[in-house]
Amino acid sequence: MFSRSGPASSTVRKGSTDVRSLGIVLMCVIAAVAYGIAHDQVTARVCVEYFTVGHPPVFGTDDPTLLGIGWGIIATWWVGLLVGVPLAVAARAGSRPKRSVGSLIRPVACLLAVMAVCAVVAGLVGWQLARSGAVFLVGPIASELPPDRHVPFLADLWAHSASYLVGLIGGIVVIVIVWRSRGRAAVARDL
């Protein structure tokens, strides 16, 4: 029989750690895409031109549902990857006690909730600023859009910008929190 301390058991442990790290990355990508689709379902209904005029014609449709799904995937999977890889490292690397995928669902869900609230607030602020004339569209997009679509377009722009900014900064915060939690767990374990 095999000994638990032999080379085979260390390979199994390393392999299971890699699978768990991959699970964390996959969870982040799926969470980002789900958020992106939900977010874009709303913003495509606020201003479909944000997707049809403000984005390249990837899908050949002006249906808000299809645009929300398509752009929700294209525009967010990479953010999930960008946050997921360092989060997996922060959760699994080194000798500190490891974090599981399940233990990261709550912090990732909290980040998504904060992103959603910030997107709504930013969209409303953008709407009000555009309505008052404090912010306005310029360039080719301004000339392509009818004037009555400028305010909703800017509201969408502000909501999307807030989601990206809060997602990236919040992702860094979650990564740091997870890393520090492992340090505290290591200290507690060693006491």
N, C-alpha and C positions, 0 to 999 in steps of 0.2 A: 504494500500500500504506500501511498505518497504521504510524505510529511508535510504539515502545514507551513513549515518554515523553508521548504525547498523552493527551487527556482520556478516550478510550475505554479505554486500558489502566488508568488509575487507577480507573475505574468497575468494571472487571472485578476488580481487586485488592480493592476495597472490598466488592464483592458476594461474592467467595469468602471473605473474612474473615467476613462475616455468616453465611454458610452453615457455616463451621467453628465459629463461636461457637454457632450453633444446634445443631450436632452435639455440642458439649460439654454443653449443657443437656440435650439428648435422652439422651445417655449417662448423665448423672446421674439423670434421672428413671427410665430403664429400670433402672439399677443399684439405685436405692432401692426400686422396685416389686418387683424380683426378690428383694431382701433381705427386704422386708416379707412377701411370699408365703411364702418359706422359713421365716422367723421365726414367722409365724402358723400354719404347718402344725404346728410343734412346740407352740406355746403353746395352740392349740385342742385339742390332744390332752391336754395337762396339765390344762386346765380349760376345757371348752367353755362353761361359764357365764360366763367372762370376756367372751365375745362375745354370748351370748344374754341375759344379765341385765345385764352391765356396759356394754353398748352399745345404741344404739337398734335396733329390729327392722327393719333395712333389707332383709334377705334372706329372711325368713320360713322359715328352716330351722335345724336344729340339727346339720346335717352338718358335722363339723370340717373336712373338705377344702374344701367350698364356702365356709364361713365364713373359712377361712384365705386362700383366693384372693381373695374379695370384700374383706375388711378389709385384706388385704395390699396391695391396690391403693388403696382409698379412703384409708387412713391414712398412705400413704407418698409418693404421687406429689408432693404439695406440698412435702415435705422435699427431694426430689430437685430440684425447681424452686428452692426457697429456697437450696440450696447451689449448684446448677448455674449460675444467672445470675451471681452474683458470681465463681464460678470461671471462667466464660467471660470475664468482664471481666479478671480477674487474669491469664488465660492469653493474651489476644489484644489488649487495648487498648494504645494508645500506640505508641511507636516502638521499644520493646525487642524483642528476638527473640521471635517468637511460639511458643507451645506448641501442639502438635496434639492432637487427640482421643486418638490412640494413645499419646502421651506421658503422658496423664493416667489411663490405665487402671490402671496399677500403684498410684499413690497412692490412687485411689478404691477399688480392691480391698483395699488394706491397711486403709483406713478401715473398710470393711465387715467385714473379719476382726476388727479390734479391737472393733467394735460387737458382733459375735457373741460373742466371748469375754466381754466385759463383761456382756452380757445373760445368759449362762449363769451367771456368777459372781453377778450381782445376783439372779437367780431363785433360786439355791441359798441365798443369804443371806436373801432374803425368806422362803423356805420355812422355814428354821431359826428365824428370828425369830418367824414366825407360829406355828410349832409350839410354841415355848417360851412364847408368850403376850406377847412383848415388843411385837409389833405385832398389830393386830386390826382387823377390819372394824366399822364403825358405820353407822348410818343405814339407809335403805331397802334397800340391797344386802345388808347383814348380815341383815336380817329375811327377805329373799326367798330367800337361799341356805340350804340345809341346813348345819348346823354342820360336817359333814365336808368341805364344799367350800370353806370359808374359807381354809384353808392353801394349796391349789392356786391359788385366785383371787389371793391376795396374792403368791404366787410369780410368776404371770403379770404382775401389776401392776408388780412390781419389775423384771422382765425387760424389759417394754415401756418403762418409764420410763428405764431405763439405755440402751436403744437410742436413744431420742429425744435424751437428754442428750448421750451420747457422739457421736451423729451430728451434732448441731448444733455442739458444741464442736470435734469432730474436723474437721468441714467447714471451720470457720474456720481451723484449723491448716493444713489442706491448701491453702486459698486463700492464706494468708500464705506458705507454703513455695513455692508455684508463683510468686507474684509476686516473691519474693526470688530464686528461681532465674533468672528472666528478667533481673533486675538484674545478677546475676553473669555471665550470658551476654553482656549488653551490655558490661560492663567487659572481658571476655575478647575480645570482638569488636573493641573499640576499641583494644586494645593493639597 
